[in-house]
Every structure is written in C-alpha cells, then in structure tokens.
Amino acid sequence: MARLRKRDVVQAWAGSFDGILHKDIGGVNARLAAECNTHGRGFLAPFGSINPKLPDWREDVRRCANDYRMPGIRLHPNYHGYDLKDPVFAEVLQLAGASGQIVQLVVAMEDIRTQHPLMRVPPVDLGPLAQVVKDQPSTRVHLLNWWPALRGERIRPLADAGEVYFDLAMLEGIEGVARMTEQVPPERILFGSNFPLFYFEAALLKVQESGLPEVQKKLLFEENARRILPPKAV
C-alpha cells in the first residue's frame, strides 16, 4: 500500500491469490474483506473469488455483494476447471449483473512460456465470450491479463459485444497502449498492473510512453474505473 500511495494511487482493486487454489472460497473472501477493511479501508476495494464448480457458490456471490459490499467478483476458469461455453459461466454473469457487480475474468496468471512443462495452465479460451456477453447486456466484464491470448482482430468484436473492458497489465510492445486505443475505444481500457506479482512501475511506464493526450490518460488511470463502479461500492 505504501508503494502504491507513493505512486499517487487513490484506490486499488484487490483480489486474493488464495482464491485460485483453495476450496474454502467463503473463507478466502471473508479474509480478503477483513484485510481490506482493516488495512486499506477506502483504498483497497476487494474483489471476491468465485468458483462455480464448488458447492454453494451462489451463496458466495451473494455474500460478496451483500455482506462484504464488494464492487465485483473475480473468476479463474482455467484454474477452476470450466470453459466459457459452460452454462454456469453465463449464470455467474447473470447473478453478478443482477446485483450490479463487475465481473473480472482472469485470462492468465502468468505467461505460459514461464511455466514448468508439467504444470502449465493455458490461458482461458475467449472464443465464446462475445456471445455470452451479448446475452447478458447489463453485466460489466473486466478482462485481466488477456494479452497475448487475445490480439488483433479478435479484440474489437468483444468490445462491440457489450460492456467489456480491458486492462493493461500484460500488454507488451512499443506504444502498445496507443495501438490498443486504435482497436477499442479508450473508454473501455482500464489501468492495471498485476501488482505485486508484476512491478507496478512497468504498467505506469506503458501509459507514460504511449504519447496519448492527458485527457485520455486520465480516462485510463481513473475515470473509466470510477464510471463502472457500482454506486454503493467500497
């Protein structure tokens, strides 16, 4: 938190690494809410993990929305054993949309090239996502770590399908942010760092070297995120 405040961050959307592999998701989210409330109230906005392949996951969604007042939930389909064609994914989006929550879909946790050959977790296949989003027009879907699983011509159809937003954490290449604004509206891009797994400053430099006008940088850094937050968010 001290590192983020030093870089003028006013709010960080926080999840829990425990949500990837633990089976007691209720306990994971309770601890996340308590940590954010105790150490970062008003600064850390918790996003609870949901595993729709575990029993009573709908109750986990309800607790995140009503008990912990979380602005959204976070999904890891590739770690939790389902794909986006599974009807349960559409049900998660429907429940979250009904409560006004953002759905963060984590496409990858790390570049597959860095993973051990016996322990690889491929990125989420985003092929079915556009149709699912079209069927859930009120749900805001925030893609995390989507690059390099999604590139070029595949980006725009997702942006056109509905309320889909893209973060910058894994985006690579010179002027990558500027080139991205040519593929999707700047209003659909949210600053993301994947900190503390990645260096926060790396994401910051991506925007600084983009050459974008200050008004667009402000959209990416803050205004887009504020716009999609639920009115009663932490």
VEXKE-533484 format. One line per 4 residues: number of its first residue (from 1); for each residue x, y, z of C-alpha. Coordinates in nm, 3 decimals. Each point is the difference from the previous one (the first is absolute). Example, Ala and Ser with C-alpha at 12.3 -4.5 7.8 and 13.67 -1.06 7.14 Angstrom:
1 = 1.230,-0.450,0.780; 0.137,0.344,-0.066
This chain:
1 = 0.000,0.000,0.000; 0.286,0.238,0.077; 0.148,-0.072,-0.343; -0.330,0.075,-0.172
5 = -0.066,0.317,0.198; 0.349,0.120,-0.089; -0.106,-0.028,-0.365; -0.315,0.208,0.064
9 = -0.242,-0.291,-0.018; -0.328,0.095,0.170; -0.170,-0.341,-0.019; 0.115,-0.353,-0.087
13 = -0.228,-0.290,-0.095; 0.127,-0.296,0.202; -0.049,-0.373,-0.026; 0.145,-0.301,0.179
17 = 0.247,-0.252,-0.138; -0.166,-0.250,0.236; -0.308,0.012,-0.219; 0.184,-0.182,-0.278
21 = 0.066,-0.333,0.175; -0.186,-0.003,0.333; -0.326,-0.191,0.026; -0.136,0.205,0.290
25 = -0.091,0.302,-0.213; -0.224,0.138,0.272; 0.296,0.018,0.236; 0.220,0.156,-0.270
29 = -0.248,0.280,-0.062; -0.065,0.061,0.369; 0.374,0.044,0.061; 0.034,0.226,-0.305
33 = -0.284,0.224,0.117; 0.144,0.017,0.352; 0.353,0.083,-0.120; -0.122,0.273,-0.233
37 = -0.223,0.146,0.270; 0.269,-0.013,0.269; 0.302,0.117,-0.196; -0.141,0.183,-0.303
41 = -0.351,0.125,0.066; -0.092,0.238,-0.280; 0.321,-0.086,-0.183; -0.020,-0.374,-0.071
45 = -0.320,-0.109,-0.176; -0.035,-0.379,0.040; -0.108,-0.225,-0.287; -0.102,-0.341,0.133
49 = 0.086,-0.324,-0.176; -0.279,-0.222,-0.130; 0.041,-0.365,-0.099; -0.331,-0.111,-0.155
53 = 0.113,-0.362,0.007; -0.008,-0.010,0.379; -0.315,-0.052,0.211; -0.196,0.305,0.111
57 = 0.182,0.239,-0.235; -0.316,0.207,-0.042; 0.014,0.076,0.371; 0.358,0.117,-0.051
61 = -0.124,0.246,-0.264; -0.271,0.122,0.236; 0.245,0.052,0.285; 0.239,0.194,-0.220
65 = -0.279,0.233,-0.108; -0.207,0.036,0.317; 0.216,-0.089,0.301; 0.337,0.135,-0.112
69 = -0.129,0.270,-0.236; 0.263,-0.093,-0.259; -0.017,0.186,-0.332; 0.059,-0.319,-0.193
73 = 0.111,-0.361,-0.017; 0.296,-0.173,-0.162; -0.003,-0.319,-0.211; 0.281,-0.244,-0.085
77 = -0.160,-0.247,-0.246; 0.328,-0.161,-0.106; 0.092,-0.080,0.362; -0.351,-0.097,0.109
81 = -0.072,-0.244,-0.281; -0.264,0.146,-0.230; -0.014,0.186,-0.329; -0.209,0.292,-0.115
85 = -0.244,-0.226,-0.186; -0.104,-0.154,0.331; -0.351,0.124,0.093; 0.125,0.069,0.352
89 = 0.216,0.285,-0.133; -0.303,0.175,-0.145; -0.180,-0.052,0.331; 0.285,0.167,0.190
93 = -0.020,0.300,-0.232; -0.376,0.016,0.044; 0.018,-0.006,0.381; 0.277,0.257,0.012
97 = -0.179,0.225,-0.246; -0.320,-0.018,0.203; 0.186,0.130,0.306; 0.185,0.267,-0.199
101 = 0.341,-0.160,0.046; 0.297,0.006,-0.237; 0.124,-0.342,-0.115; 0.378,-0.020,-0.029
105 = 0.098,-0.286,-0.230; 0.365,-0.094,0.046; 0.127,-0.138,-0.330; 0.343,-0.101,0.134
109 = 0.208,0.038,0.313; 0.337,-0.018,-0.173; 0.147,-0.039,-0.346; -0.021,-0.367,-0.098
113 = 0.362,0.021,-0.116; 0.112,0.042,0.361; -0.190,-0.303,0.129; 0.154,-0.340,0.068
117 = -0.091,-0.247,-0.280; -0.175,-0.231,0.248; -0.199,0.277,0.168; -0.132,0.214,-0.282
121 = -0.336,0.174,0.025; -0.100,0.127,-0.347; -0.177,0.336,-0.032; -0.379,0.002,-0.003
125 = -0.146,-0.052,-0.347; -0.195,0.321,-0.062; -0.167,-0.122,-0.319; -0.349,-0.043,0.156
129 = 0.012,0.322,0.202; -0.152,0.239,-0.255; -0.323,-0.199,-0.026; -0.031,-0.045,0.376
133 = 0.048,0.374,0.052; -0.265,0.079,-0.262; -0.243,-0.216,0.198; 0.087,0.188,0.324
137 = -0.001,0.364,-0.114; -0.023,0.149,0.351; 0.313,-0.173,0.133; 0.336,0.179,-0.009
141 = 0.284,-0.242,-0.079; 0.355,0.109,0.079; 0.268,-0.210,-0.175; 0.323,-0.037,0.199
145 = 0.330,-0.120,-0.148; -0.158,-0.063,-0.340; 0.315,0.067,-0.205; 0.142,-0.202,-0.185
149 = -0.302,-0.235,-0.003; -0.204,0.262,-0.186; 0.144,0.212,-0.278; -0.074,0.191,-0.315
153 = -0.336,-0.055,-0.165; -0.141,-0.197,0.294; -0.003,0.299,0.235; -0.252,0.228,-0.170
157 = -0.285,-0.256,-0.024; 0.021,-0.047,0.377; -0.015,0.372,0.062; -0.300,0.027,-0.232
161 = -0.182,-0.292,0.163; -0.083,0.182,0.322; 0.147,0.149,0.315; 0.349,-0.151,-0.036
165 = 0.304,0.180,0.142; 0.370,-0.074,-0.042; 0.289,0.046,0.242; 0.365,0.075,-0.089
169 = 0.198,-0.226,0.233; 0.137,-0.245,-0.259; -0.013,0.228,-0.303; 0.339,0.006,-0.173
173 = 0.169,0.182,-0.286; 0.115,0.353,-0.074; -0.297,0.239,0.010; -0.219,-0.298,0.083
177 = -0.254,0.213,0.185; -0.026,0.248,-0.287; -0.049,-0.281,-0.251; -0.267,-0.152,0.221
181 = -0.201,0.323,-0.004; -0.019,-0.043,-0.377; -0.170,-0.338,0.047; -0.240,0.077,0.285
185 = -0.139,0.327,0.137; 0.216,0.156,0.273; -0.311,-0.007,0.221; 0.031,-0.381,0.012
189 = 0.360,-0.012,0.124; 0.085,-0.012,0.372; 0.341,0.041,0.152; 0.123,-0.328,0.150
193 = 0.334,-0.105,0.143; -0.036,-0.355,0.142; 0.196,0.136,0.296; 0.160,-0.149,0.211
197 = 0.059,-0.292,-0.240; 0.129,0.254,-0.256; 0.187,0.325,0.055; -0.250,0.283,0.031
201 = 0.233,0.242,-0.176; 0.000,-0.214,-0.315; -0.371,0.066,-0.052; 0.046,0.366,0.079
205 = 0.268,0.036,-0.267; -0.226,-0.159,-0.263; -0.241,0.290,0.033; 0.266,0.266,0.037
209 = 0.177,-0.102,-0.323; -0.324,-0.041,-0.195; -0.010,0.359,-0.122; -0.373,0.022,0.076
213 = -0.143,0.342,0.088; -0.044,0.067,0.369; -0.379,-0.023,-0.024; 0.025,-0.360,-0.126
217 = 0.262,-0.091,0.259; -0.240,0.120,0.269; -0.268,-0.229,-0.144; 0.231,-0.299,0.028
221 = 0.141,0.088,0.340; -0.320,0.087,0.182; -0.315,0.117,-0.173; -0.093,-0.326,-0.175
225 = 0.034,-0.197,0.323; -0.208,0.252,0.196; -0.271,-0.010,-0.266; -0.056,-0.375,0.015
229 = 0.017,-0.036,0.379; -0.334,-0.083,0.161; -0.152,0.302,0.179; 0.033,-0.166,0.343
233 = 0.350,-0.138,-0.054; 0.257,0.010,0.275
